[in-house]
Amino acid sequence: MLQTLFSESRQIDEQLSELISESMASLSRSRSVVNCKTNEFLQKSDEIRSEINDRTILIRNTELTITMMIELINMLNQLNNEHSQDLAIIKTDFDKKFQDFNDISQTIKHNWDIKKEIEQISLLENEKIQVQKELYEQTSLLERFKTVLGKAIIS
């Protein structure tokens, strides 16, 4: 009986040993999974923290830029208010110069049209002179033919 008891005790010890080994292996695998997941979580947490920091810096820079733009707009508005009378004088001067320019351009256009007409008249006169020369040459040629024919008929 004692031997049976020892034998059963040994079997129980071996089973316990086996269960402890399996538990240790399972615990080791669980630790690996937990460590892996913890590392992934830390890495993602660092990435999110970095992204939040980048966005915070971007927001600050955007706020500073907007503030500077608002200050510039306010300064421009103040300058516009201070110099509105100058702008009116400048506009009046510009309108006068623009009118002068329009007047000059109309005069130039009119003179240009006259110049074109004069050039056209000159071209027509040159053509007339050319036609007169050709007519004179043809008349001279006809006179010579008439003279040659008259001599040929008389002879």
Rosetta blueprint (number, residue, H / E / L):
1 M L
2 L H
3 Q H
4 T H
5 L H
6 F H
7 S H
8 E H
9 S H
10 R H
11 Q H
12 I H
13 D H
14 E H
15 Q H
16 L H
17 S H
18 E H
19 L H
20 I H
21 S H
22 E H
23 S H
24 M H
25 A H
26 S H
27 L H
28 S H
29 R H
30 S H
31 R H
32 S H
33 V H
34 V H
35 N H
36 C H
37 K H
38 T H
39 N H
40 E H
41 F H
42 L H
43 Q H
44 K H
45 S H
46 D H
47 E H
48 I H
49 R H
50 S H
51 E H
52 I H
53 N H
54 D H
55 R H
56 T H
57 I H
58 L H
59 I H
60 R H
61 N H
62 T H
63 E H
64 L H
65 T H
66 I H
67 T H
68 M H
69 M H
70 I H
71 E H
72 L H
73 I H
74 N H
75 M H
76 L H
77 N H
78 Q H
79 L H
80 N H
81 N H
82 E H
83 H L
84 S H
85 Q H
86 D H
87 L H
88 A H
89 I H
90 I H
91 K H
92 T H
93 D H
94 F H
95 D H
96 K H
97 K H
98 F H
99 Q H
100 D H
101 F H
102 N H
103 D H
104 I H
105 S H
106 Q H
107 T H
108 I H
109 K H
110 H H
111 N H
112 W H
113 D H
114 I H
115 K H
116 K H
117 E H
118 I H
119 E H
120 Q H
121 I H
122 S H
123 L H
124 L H
125 E H
126 N H
127 E H
128 K H
129 I H
130 Q H
131 V H
132 Q H
133 K H
134 E H
135 L H
136 Y H
137 E H
138 Q H
139 T H
140 S H
141 L H
142 L H
143 E H
144 R H
145 F H
146 K H
147 T H
148 V H
149 L H
150 G H
151 K H
152 A H
153 I H
154 I H
155 S L
